[in-house]
């Protein structure tokens, strides 16, 4: 009985095992990967042939965390895994971006790669293993692939770099970078860090590549043991018409170069001129001829356009919009653009524009997250919206796209390191992209920085972002600052870098060609730094430091810690005390238990006096002064009884004013002289030895009434 093969490799001091030939054998390739007690199953299937008319790679990468992996049952009505969470989508994107460039350019068969988390030990993080598992599944299959590749996470604790750190180690790390590559090249990176330098970034990449090379060689050695992995399947997914191709090149190449030389900043005008060249070329053919060759014309014209633009850049030093390679598009920015919101900003760079709003909320506004690997809340959210009108298109909107989730997450990671350490608010930033011609995620970073400062959030430093590009061919290369959308599409690299004046806070890089020499990477980083600082100066010109206070419409929050054993007293039986406090003071009060054994109280209010009163009363309960016998107090009547009334001496502490101690005059019913909620002044006269309740007296603080004459006469006659 064939039970498969299992091999192991040690990376960063941690053992990773890969098993194949045991599970999911009907897939083209499948592996089970394990590190610690975290287990992944990766499978890949490719269609035998490409579908008619498909001229791209229809690659689908899916990642699913099974709740059983962590011994949990999903929440919600159906109690089963449903649509992907944002975290799952981000992991899919990490794998997709690393794999996609490594398939042959002319391979167009549908490929579906599925990764499932089957077991999770709470320490070994699955996202750092998904790339290796996915690539290994392809490596043991016969699917054409220019890999293998692998991904690793790099952390740093006290200056020491760690490959694939555990969750506990990551809590102490000041960087979190995921890097993917092949034996030869780096193909993708994404991460966040605490203002590191450009040279530290290069050092991280070099260190990661060593482990990536080891893991790629491990996959190649494993594949050699699998009989069905070789030879790779043959395919023919493209047909060509060399005659049409030659005509397109002969008649359109120089014309496209002329448009590229014009330096037009207007995207619509450039598109119009390129389209006119294509239309003119097609005019020489009859409708019958076009019905046969129109598809070829579109493919070859795209090639010609790309070749023309790249030639003009590399040989003539001219960009599409006329800028120098290191020149940033014109920038204008404005804060406090919208009334009523808690903060707002518009940031426009060239033809890319973001309108970002800030909303500040309390504990109850935190995002609830229910994933297999994480269950809790998040108090910082950044949402990125990319409507079709931003590019002048009319398209249906079908929910939040994976791209929108990815761009929003990158901007969030860029800003997270500069949020104030003592921030009590739940923060939500929403970037609406109103115009787009490249670098909209970096515009989001800049607009979000401005909105935070406009809203009075005391960030540690402003953050700016820039997208870098690369064009390389025949030994020549050009590094482009602040790339356009067309330059991203026609170029070989998309490298986004964000940071403060001190260093880098986040980055994301996708490489579309083989080979990125480190000297080119270093130039890109240094050029990005200069551009980033230029943009940062534009932000500072708009607003240099955060506004000293929040907007008038922003709710005020005060948070403080209380002893853990006093949380129950603040809440009261059935929530009676805290509900009463919220009603009396018109505030919103939340309490959570902290890991250090204390409770965290958060009070939110739109009124300063209400806030002070709520805080005063909570502090009285949490840090109660001792009741002193003989001291005078004022408190509310809590309840009436036939024999007297119970009064609050201090929050959480009551006492009894007996009916005989309320007035000097005789009282028939307590209801005749007081009611619940009345404020009364009283003196503590002792403690009942049986009930341990404080005994109070109101009458001792009242003037004793003088005796009447008939009372005195009666006493004398009795004497």
C-alpha positions in Angstrom: 0.0 0.0 0.0 1.4 3.4 -1.1 1.3 5.8 1.9 3.3 8.5 0.2 6.6 10.1 1.1 7.5 12.6 3.8 10.5 14.8 3.9 11.7 17.5 6.4 13.7 20.7 6.3 14.9 22.9 9.1 14.5 26.7 8.5 15.4 29.3 11.2 15.8 26.5 13.7 12.2 25.2 13.1 11.4 21.9 11.4 9.0 21.9 8.5 7.8 18.5 7.1 6.0 18.0 3.7 4.1 14.8 2.9 2.7 13.9 -0.5 1.0 11.0 -2.1 -1.2 10.2 1.0 -4.1 12.7 0.9 -6.1 14.2 -2.0 -4.5 12.0 -4.7 -6.9 12.9 -7.4 -5.7 16.5 -7.5 -2.8 17.2 -10.0 -0.7 17.9 -6.9 -1.2 17.8 -3.2 0.9 18.2 -0.1 0.4 18.2 3.7 2.8 20.7 5.4 3.4 20.7 9.1 5.4 23.0 11.4 4.9 22.4 15.1 1.3 21.3 15.4 0.1 23.7 12.6 -0.9 21.6 9.5 -1.9 22.8 6.0 -3.2 20.9 3.0 -2.5 22.4 -0.4 -3.9 21.1 -3.6 -3.7 22.2 -7.2 -5.6 21.3 -10.3 -5.2 22.7 -13.8 -7.6 22.2 -16.7 -6.3 20.0 -19.5 -6.8 22.8 -22.1 -7.4 26.6 -22.1 -10.9 27.8 -22.9 -11.6 29.5 -26.2 -10.8 33.1 -26.3 -8.8 33.2 -23.0 -5.5 35.0 -23.4 -4.5 35.2 -19.8 -3.8 32.9 -16.8 -7.1 32.2 -15.0 -5.5 31.4 -11.7 -7.6 31.1 -8.5 -5.9 31.0 -5.1 -8.2 30.1 -2.2 -7.2 29.8 1.5 -9.6 28.6 4.1 -9.1 28.3 7.9 -11.1 25.4 9.3 -12.4 26.3 12.8 -11.9 22.8 13.9 -8.2 23.4 13.4 -8.3 25.5 16.6 -10.9 23.4 18.3 -13.6 26.0 17.7 -17.1 26.1 16.2 -17.9 29.0 13.8 -20.2 31.7 15.0 -23.3 33.0 13.2 -26.6 31.3 12.4 -25.3 28.5 10.1 -22.4 27.5 12.3 -20.1 26.7 9.3 -17.3 28.3 7.5 -18.8 30.8 5.1 -17.3 33.6 2.9 -13.6 34.3 3.3 -12.6 36.7 6.1 -10.4 39.7 5.4 -7.4 37.8 6.9 -8.0 34.9 4.6 -8.3 37.2 1.6 -5.0 38.9 2.5 -3.2 35.5 2.7 -4.7 34.5 -0.7 -3.3 37.7 -2.2 0.2 37.0 -0.7 0.3 33.6 -2.4 -1.3 34.8 -5.6 1.1 37.7 -6.1 4.1 35.4 -5.6 2.9 32.6 -7.8 1.3 34.3 -10.8 4.5 35.8 -12.4 6.1 32.3 -12.3 3.7 30.6 -14.7 4.7 30.6 -18.4 3.4 33.7 -20.2 1.6 31.6 -22.8 0.0 29.2 -20.3 -3.8 30.0 -20.2 -5.4 26.8 -18.7 -7.5 27.4 -15.6 -5.6 26.7 -12.4 -7.2 26.4 -9.0 -5.0 26.2 -6.0 -6.6 25.5 -2.6 -4.9 25.8 0.8 -6.7 24.6 4.0 -5.7 25.1 7.6 -6.3 21.7 9.2 -4.7 22.2 12.6 -3.4 25.2 14.4 -1.3 25.2 17.6 -1.6 28.9 18.4 2.1 29.5 17.9 3.3 28.6 14.4 1.5 31.0 12.1 0.0 29.5 8.9 0.3 32.6 6.7 4.1 32.2 6.6 3.8 28.6 5.4 1.1 29.0 2.7 3.5 30.0 -0.1 5.7 27.0 0.5 2.8 24.6 0.7 1.3 26.1 -2.6 4.5 25.9 -4.5 5.3 22.4 -3.3 1.8 21.2 -4.5 2.7 22.6 -8.0 6.2 21.2 -7.8 5.0 17.6 -7.3 2.5 18.0 -10.2 3.1 18.0 -13.9 1.7 21.6 -14.3 4.2 23.9 -16.2 5.7 26.3 -13.7 8.9 28.4 -13.6 9.4 27.8 -9.9 9.5 26.6 -7.3 9.2 29.5 -5.0 8.7 30.0 -1.2 7.7 32.6 1.3 9.1 33.3 4.7 8.3 35.8 7.5 11.1 37.8 9.1 10.9 39.3 12.6 13.5 41.1 14.7 13.8 41.0 18.5 16.5 43.1 20.1 18.3 43.5 16.8 18.3 39.7 16.1 16.5 38.6 12.9 14.3 35.5 13.1 12.9 33.4 10.2 9.3 32.4 10.6 8.9 33.6 14.2 6.2 32.2 16.4 3.2 34.2 17.5 4.8 34.7 21.0 8.0 35.9 19.3 6.1 38.3 17.0 4.7 40.1 20.0 8.3 41.3 20.8 9.3 42.0 17.2 9.7 45.5 15.7 9.3 44.3 12.1 6.9 41.9 10.3 7.9 41.3 6.7 6.7 38.5 4.4 9.1 37.8 1.5 8.7 35.5 -1.5 11.2 34.4 -4.1 12.7 31.7 -6.2 16.3 30.3 -6.1 17.4 33.2 -8.3 15.2 36.2 -7.4 12.9 37.9 -5.0 9.4 38.2 -6.5 7.3 39.7 -3.7 7.5 41.4 -0.3 5.0 43.0 2.1 5.3 44.1 5.7 5.3 46.7 8.4 8.1 48.0 10.6 9.0 50.6 13.2 10.7 53.2 11.0 13.7 51.1 9.8 16.3 52.4 7.4 16.7 51.5 3.7 19.8 49.5 4.3 18.1 47.5 7.1 15.4 46.7 4.6 18.0 45.3 2.1 19.6 43.3 5.0 16.2 41.7 5.8 15.7 40.8 2.1 19.1 39.2 1.8 18.6 37.2 5.0 15.2 36.0 3.8 16.5 35.0 0.4 18.9 32.5 2.0 16.1 30.6 3.6 14.0 30.8 0.4 16.8 29.3 -1.6 17.0 26.4 0.8 13.3 25.8 0.7 13.2 26.0 -3.1 16.0 23.4 -3.4 14.1 21.2 -0.9 11.0 21.3 -3.2 13.1 20.4 -6.3 14.6 17.5 -4.4 11.2 16.3 -3.3 9.8 16.6 -6.8 12.5 14.3 -8.2 11.1 11.5 -6.0 7.6 11.9 -7.6 7.3 9.9 -10.8 4.3 11.8 -12.1 6.0 15.2 -11.6 8.0 14.8 -14.8 7.7 15.5 -17.6 5.6 18.6 -17.3 2.5 18.6 -19.5 2.8 20.0 -23.0 0.4 22.7 -24.1 -0.4 25.0 -27.0 -2.7 27.8 -25.8 -1.9 30.5 -28.3 -2.3 30.9 -32.0 -0.5 33.6 -33.9 -0.7 35.4 -37.2 2.9 36.5 -38.1 1.7 38.5 -41.1 -0.7 40.6 -39.0 2.0 40.9 -36.3 4.6 42.3 -38.7 2.1 44.8 -40.1 1.2 46.1 -36.7 4.9 46.5 -35.8 5.7 48.1 -39.1 2.8 50.6 -39.2 2.2 51.4 -35.5 5.5 51.2 -33.5 6.9 54.6 -34.6 3.5 56.3 -34.2 3.2 54.9 -30.6 6.7 56.2 -29.9 5.6 59.7 -31.0 2.7 59.6 -28.6 5.0 58.4 -25.8 7.4 61.4 -26.6 4.6 64.0 -26.2 4.7 63.9 -22.4 1.0 64.3 -22.0 -0.1 64.5 -18.4 -3.7 63.9 -19.3 -4.5 60.1 -19.3 -7.6 60.5 -21.3 -5.8 62.4 -24.1 -3.0 59.8 -24.2 -5.6 57.0 -24.4 -7.4 58.8 -27.2 -4.2 59.2 -29.3 -3.2 55.5 -28.8 -6.7 54.4 -29.7 -6.6 56.6 -32.8 -3.5 54.8 -34.1 -5.2 51.4 -33.6 -8.4 52.6 -35.3 -6.4 53.9 -38.3 -4.6 50.6 -38.6 -7.8 48.6 -38.6 -9.4 50.9 -41.2 -7.3 49.2 -44.0 -9.2 45.9 -43.5 -12.7 44.9 -44.5 -15.3 43.8 -41.9 -14.9 40.2 -43.1 -11.1 40.4 -42.5 -11.5 42.1 -39.1 -13.8 39.3 -38.0 -10.9 37.0 -38.3 -7.9 39.1 -37.3 -9.3 41.7 -34.8 -8.2 39.6 -31.8 -4.7 39.4 -33.2 -4.6 43.1 -33.8 -5.5 43.9 -30.2 -2.8 41.5 -28.8 -0.1 42.8 -31.1 -1.0 46.5 -30.7 -0.7 46.1 -26.9 2.7 44.6 -27.4 3.7 47.5 -29.7 2.4 50.1 -27.3 4.4 48.5 -24.4 7.5 48.3 -26.5 7.2 51.9 -27.7 6.7 53.4 -24.2 9.5 51.3 -22.7 11.9 52.3 -25.6 11.3 56.0 -25.2 11.9 55.7 -21.4 15.1 53.7 -21.7 16.7 55.2 -24.8 15.4 58.8 -24.7 14.8 59.3 -20.9 11.2 60.4 -21.3 8.2 59.3 -19.3 4.6 59.2 -20.6 3.6 62.4 -18.8 6.9 64.2 -19.5 8.3 63.9 -16.0 11.9 63.1 -15.0 12.4 59.6 -13.6 12.6 60.9 -10.0 10.0 63.7 -10.4 6.7 63.6 -8.3 3.4 64.7 -9.9 1.9 68.1 -8.7 0.3 67.8 -5.2 -2.4 69.7 -3.5 -4.1 68.9 -0.2 -6.8 70.3 2.0 -8.0 69.4 5.5 -11.3 70.0 7.3 -13.0 69.6 4.0 -16.3 68.1 5.4 -18.4 69.5 8.2 -19.8 67.2 11.0 -17.2 64.4 10.5 -14.5 64.0 13.1 -11.7 64.7 10.6 -11.3 64.9 6.9 -8.8 65.5 4.1 -8.4 65.6 0.4 -5.1 64.6 -1.1 -4.5 64.9 -4.8 -1.3 63.8 -6.7 -1.6 64.3 -10.4 -4.8 62.5 -11.5 -5.0 60.4 -8.3 -7.3 61.7 -5.5 -8.4 60.4 -2.2 -11.1 61.9 0.1 -10.6 60.4 3.5 -12.8 60.7 6.6 -12.0 60.0 10.2 -14.5 58.7 12.7 -13.7 58.2 16.4 -15.7 55.9 18.6 -15.7 54.0 21.8 -15.1 50.4 23.0 -18.5 49.3 21.6 -17.4 50.4 18.1 -14.5 48.0 17.9 -14.5 45.6 15.0 -15.5 42.0 16.1 -13.2 39.4 14.5 -14.2 35.7 14.6 -11.5 33.7 12.8 -10.2 30.3 13.4 -6.8 31.7 14.4 -8.0 34.9 16.1 -11.1 35.7 18.1 -11.3 39.2 19.5 -11.7 42.9 18.5 -9.7 45.5 16.6 -9.8 49.2 17.4 -8.1 50.5 14.3 -9.8 50.2 10.9 -8.9 51.6 7.5 -11.2 51.0 4.6 -10.3 51.7 1.0 -13.1 52.1 -1.7 -12.4 52.2 -5.4 -15.6 53.1 -7.3 -15.5 52.7 -11.1 -16.1 56.4 -11.8 -12.6 57.1 -10.4 -11.2 55.7 -13.7 -14.1 57.0 -15.9 -15.7 53.6 -16.2 -19.2 52.3 -15.7 -19.1 48.9 -14.1 -21.3 47.0 -11.7 -20.3 47.0 -8.0 -20.3 43.5 -6.4 -19.2 44.0 -2.9 -15.7 44.8 -1.6 -13.0 43.5 -3.9 -9.8 41.6 -2.9 -7.8 44.5 -4.2 -9.7 47.0 -2.0 -9.1 44.9 1.0 -5.4 44.6 0.2 -4.8 48.3 -0.5 -6.7 49.2 2.7 -4.6 46.8 4.7 -1.3 48.2 3.4 -2.3 51.8 4.3 -3.4 50.5 7.8 0.0 48.9 8.3 1.7 52.1 7.2 -0.1 54.2 9.9 -0.3 51.7 12.8 3.2 52.4 14.1 2.5 56.1 14.6 -0.8 55.9 16.5 -0.5 57.3 20.0 0.3 54.6 22.6 -2.4 55.9 25.0 -5.1 56.1 22.3 -8.5 55.3 24.0 -10.6 55.7 20.8 -11.7 53.2 18.2 -10.4 54.7 14.9 -12.0 54.2 11.5 -10.5 55.8 8.4 -12.3 55.6 5.1 -10.5 56.5 1.9 -12.8 57.2 -1.1 -10.7 57.2 -4.3 -12.3 59.8 -6.5 -9.8 59.8 -9.3 -7.2 57.2 -10.1 -4.1 57.1 -12.3 -1.7 55.1 -10.2 -0.6 55.0 -6.6 -4.1 55.3 -5.1 -3.1 53.2 -2.1 -0.2 55.7 -1.4 -2.6 58.6 -1.8 -4.7 56.9 0.9 -1.8 56.8 3.3 -1.2 60.6 2.8 -4.9 61.5 3.0 -5.3 59.4 6.1 -2.3 61.1 7.8 -3.9 64.4 7.1 -7.4 63.3 8.4 -5.9 62.0 11.6 -4.1 65.3 12.3 -7.1 67.3 11.3 -9.2 65.3 13.8 -6.8 66.0 16.6 -5.4 62.5 16.9 -1.9 63.0 18.4 0.1 60.7 16.0 3.8 60.4 16.6 4.8 61.6 13.2 3.1 62.1 9.8 3.5 59.3 7.2 3.7 59.6 3.4 3.8 57.0 0.7 5.2 56.6 -2.8 4.9 53.9 -5.5 8.1 53.2 -7.4 8.4 51.5 -10.8 11.0 49.8 -12.9 11.6 49.4 -16.6 14.5 47.1 -17.5 15.5 45.7 -20.9 18.7 44.8 -22.8 21.0 45.8 -19.9 19.3 49.2 -19.4 17.0 50.1 -16.6 15.1 53.1 -15.2 13.7 53.5 -11.7 10.5 55.6 -11.8 9.2 57.6 -8.9 5.4 58.0 -8.3 4.3 55.8 -11.2 1.3 56.3 -13.3 -1.3 53.5 -13.9 0.1 52.9 -17.4 3.7 52.7 -16.0 2.6 50.1 -13.5 0.9 48.1 -16.2 3.8 48.4 -18.7 6.6 48.3 -16.2 8.5 45.5 -14.4 8.0 46.4 -10.8 5.5 48.0 -8.4 7.2 48.9 -5.2 5.2 50.8 -2.6 7.1 52.4 0.3 5.6 54.4 3.2 7.3 56.0 6.2 8.1 59.0 8.4 11.1 61.3 8.2 12.9 58.7 10.4 12.3 55.6 8.4 10.1 53.0 6.7 6.8 51.9 8.3 5.4 49.6 5.5 6.2 48.3 2.1 4.8 46.2 -0.7 6.7 45.0 -3.8 5.7 42.9 -6.8 8.4 42.0 -9.4 7.2 41.0 -12.9 10.6 40.0 -14.4 13.4 37.6 -13.5 16.3 39.2 -11.7 16.3 42.3 -9.5 20.0 43.1 -8.8 20.5 44.5 -5.3 22.1 47.6 -6.7 18.8 48.3 -8.5 16.8 47.6 -5.3 19.0 50.0 -3.3 18.6 52.7 -5.9 14.8 52.2 -5.8 14.8 52.5 -2.0 17.0 55.6 -2.0 14.9 57.2 -4.8 11.8 56.3 -2.9 13.1 58.0 0.3 13.7 61.3 -1.6 10.3 61.2 -3.1 8.7 60.2 0.2 10.3 63.1 2.0 9.2 65.5 -0.8 5.6 64.3 -0.4 6.0 64.5 3.4 6.9 68.2 3.1 3.7 68.8 1.1 1.7 67.2 4.0 3.5 69.4 6.6 2.8 72.5 4.5 -0.9 71.6 4.8 -0.8 70.9 8.6 2.5 70.6 10.5 1.3 69.0 13.7 -2.0 67.5 14.8 -4.7 69.9 15.9 -4.4 70.3 19.7 -8.0 69.2 20.3 -10.7 67.1 18.8 -13.5 68.6 16.7 -16.5 69.9 18.8 -18.7 67.1 17.4 -16.2 64.4 18.4 -17.3 62.4 21.5 -14.9 62.7 24.4 -13.5 59.6 26.0 -11.7 59.1 29.3 -10.2 55.7 30.2 -8.6 54.5 33.4 -7.8 51.2 35.2 -9.6 50.0 38.2 -8.9 47.0 40.5 -10.2 43.8 39.0 -12.2 42.9 42.1 -14.1 46.1 41.8 -15.5 45.5 38.4 -18.5 43.7 39.9 -19.3 46.6 42.2 -19.2 49.0 39.2 -21.6 46.8 37.2 -23.9 45.9 40.1 -26.4 43.1 40.3 -27.8 42.5 36.8 -26.0 45.6 35.6 -28.1 47.8 37.8 -25.3 50.2 38.9 -23.7 50.7 35.5 -27.0 51.1 33.7 -28.1 53.7 36.3 -24.8 55.6 35.9 -25.2 55.7 32.1 -28.8 56.9 32.5 -28.0 59.5 35.2 -25.0 61.0 33.4 -26.0 60.4 29.8 -22.7 58.6 29.1 -21.6 55.3 27.5 -19.6 53.2 29.9 -17.7 50.0 29.0 -15.4 47.8 31.1 -13.0 45.0 30.1 -10.7 42.8 32.0 -7.0 43.2 31.2 -4.3 40.5 31.1 -2.5 42.3 34.0 -5.4 41.6 36.4 -6.9 45.0 36.2 -10.1 46.3 34.7 -10.2 49.0 32.0 -13.1 51.5 32.3 -13.9 53.7 29.3 -16.4 56.6 29.6 -17.6 58.3 26.4 -19.7 61.5 26.4 -20.4 64.6 24.4 -20.7 66.7 27.5 -17.8 67.6 29.8 -19.8 67.9 33.0 -21.5 64.6 32.4 -18.1 63.0 31.8 -16.7 64.4 35.1 -19.7 63.2 37.1 -19.6 59.7 35.6 -15.9 59.4 36.2 -16.3 60.8 39.8 -18.9 58.2 40.7 -17.1 55.3 39.1 -13.9 56.2 41.0 -15.9 56.4 44.2 -17.0 52.8 43.6 -13.6 51.5 42.4 -11.6 53.4 45.1 -14.2 53.7 47.9 -13.4 56.0 50.8 -14.0 54.3 54.2 -17.3 55.2 56.0 -16.4 57.0 59.2 -18.6 56.8 62.3 -19.7 60.2 63.4 -19.1 61.8 60.0 -21.8 63.6 58.0 -22.8 62.6 54.5 -25.3 63.4 51.8 -26.9 60.6 49.7 -29.9 59.4 47.8 -32.8 57.5 49.3 -32.6 54.1 47.7 -35.7 52.4 49.1 -38.5 53.0 51.6 -39.6 50.5 54.2 -42.2 50.6 57.0 -39.4 50.9 59.6 -37.4 53.6 57.8 -35.4 54.2 54.6 -32.1 52.9 53.1 -29.8 55.6 52.0 -26.6 55.5 49.9 -23.7 56.7 52.1 -21.0 56.2 49.4 -21.4 54.4 46.0 -21.9 50.8 46.8 -22.5 51.3 50.5 -25.9 51.8 52.1 -27.2 52.5 55.6 -30.5 52.6 57.4 -32.2 55.7 58.8 -34.8 54.3 61.2 -38.2 55.9 61.1 -37.5 57.2 64.6 -34.2 58.9 63.4 -35.7 60.7 60.4 -37.5 63.6 62.3 -37.9 64.8 65.8 -41.7 64.6 65.2 -43.4 61.2 65.2 -43.9 59.8 61.7 -46.8 57.5 60.8 -45.5 56.5 57.3 -42.2 57.1 55.6 -44.1 57.9 52.4 -45.5 61.0 54.1 -42.1 62.7 54.5 -39.9 61.4 51.7 -39.7 59.4 48.5 -37.1 57.4 46.6 -34.4 59.5 45.0 -34.6 62.3 47.5 -31.2 63.7 48.7 -30.9 63.7 52.4 -28.1 64.8 54.8 -27.4 62.5 57.7 -24.8 61.4 60.3 -23.4 57.9 60.8 -24.2 57.0 64.4 -23.0 53.4 64.5 -23.3 49.9 63.0 -25.9 47.3 63.8 -24.0 44.3 65.3 -26.3 41.8 63.8 -26.8 43.0 60.2 -23.5 44.9 60.0 -25.4 47.7 58.4 -24.6 51.3 59.2 -27.1 53.1 61.4 -27.8 56.6 60.3 -29.7 59.6 61.8 -31.1 62.6 60.0 -32.8 64.1 63.1 -29.5 64.7 65.0 -28.6 67.3 62.3 -32.0 69.1 62.7 -32.7 71.7 65.3 -34.5 70.1 68.3 -38.0 71.7 68.5 -38.8 73.7 71.6 -41.4 72.2 74.1 -44.9 73.5 74.0 -46.6 75.0 77.2 -49.2 72.3 77.6 -46.5 69.6 77.5 -44.6 71.4 80.3 -47.9 71.8 82.4 -48.6 68.1 82.0 -45.1 67.1 83.1 -45.4 69.4 86.2 -48.8 68.0 87.2 -47.5 64.5 86.8 -44.6 65.4 89.0 
